[in-house]
């Protein structure tokens, strides 16, 4: 049995960050990743980075083949960079193998050639991420030309028509991407509207812009079967049958615990199948932690990175910050234009009985938008009428993924909206419109 100071299962954002930090301090670290195409984790290889490269490539008027080539080049470069980052640390061993718990602190690894070894450490960090959630639709997994969010990134030819099962963030981003390529896209979802958790005004605007880009919405639609007719894919619904060159099923992701051998440990799971953790990401087994998507939290790369900070500080004796103190988490759905949010919206403010004020500024009134020749979207903000603190913001516009971070920092530091109202911003920029947005 090989003994380490720290064992990390999974090469994702939190895992690689912690492995690097411990290794830099001279700790003996083992990091285990079963798939050598996943060094760096979901984000770099099959998630945010490759999809954003595709989006950027298409928006800069590159064709399908060129966009795929650019994506592959970026992913390969970053994957190699992440592997080298840990491989260069003398006290870190990288194992390309499956990992299964034999007991609370013993991990059995098995490589592709069948070689096996047992490892043990006092500190174990589980960073196995999430996997695609596949709905039990008849014929979904058996039909050809049906893809998930990973395999669709490796298409050899651009489909003329694409059906997407699921109108969540992933489905909407791929719909926006492929429609900009010129593919005719149809989204099927059982909800009455897309982005049901957003304000109806937001949902309506997003649907309007996507429809103008050629996306068709088949809402309140339930798919009972997926089948093939030659090379085409047929979606069977209560409203009839629909034929496509390709179909994407994008119905969310779930914590990846398959094959981990959790049943051989005292690690507890939540009702939803995630690894149960406390506010410091520690499982029910002392000094065994679960970070990133596998613990059932928000599925964002930057949350995984924040998890690593919490674990690192906790193990160093600093418990000042935990998930209980994590707040004002921003997010962006990379549509065209992108939608970015932080804090609460007006509907939530009403539900909470807050004495609030709101203001909305249309992008068409912003000078920089005319420079950019893109007048779509709006900025909306909610503030506390008594304390003048910012409660939340919704930005649907170009550059919103950057601007939302400015508002988050103001919220975190309890900066009143009047500061942004009177701030000096460069011109012509989208940021300068915060002056008018926060003018009450």
Protein Blocks (a to p, Z undefined) as FASTA:
>chain_A
ZZdfbdcedjbfklmmmmmmmmmnopacddddfblklgoijmlmmmmmmmmmmmmmmmno
pafklmmmmmmmmmmmmmmmmmmmmmmpmkbccdddddddfbfklccdddfkopacdddd
fbdcddebpaddddfbehklmpghiacfklmmmcfbdcfbdcdehjbfklmmmmmmmmmn
opacddddfbfbehklbcfklmmmmmmmmmmnopacdehiacfbdcdehjbccdddfkbc
cddfbdcddebjaddfehnlmmmpcbdcdfkopacddfkopafbehiacehjlnopacdf
klmmmmmmmmmmmmnopakbcfklgghiacddddddddddehjdfklmmmnopacddddd
dfklpmklmmnopagdcddddddfklopafbdcdddehklmmmmmmmmmmmnopafklmm
mpccddddfklmmmmmmmZZ
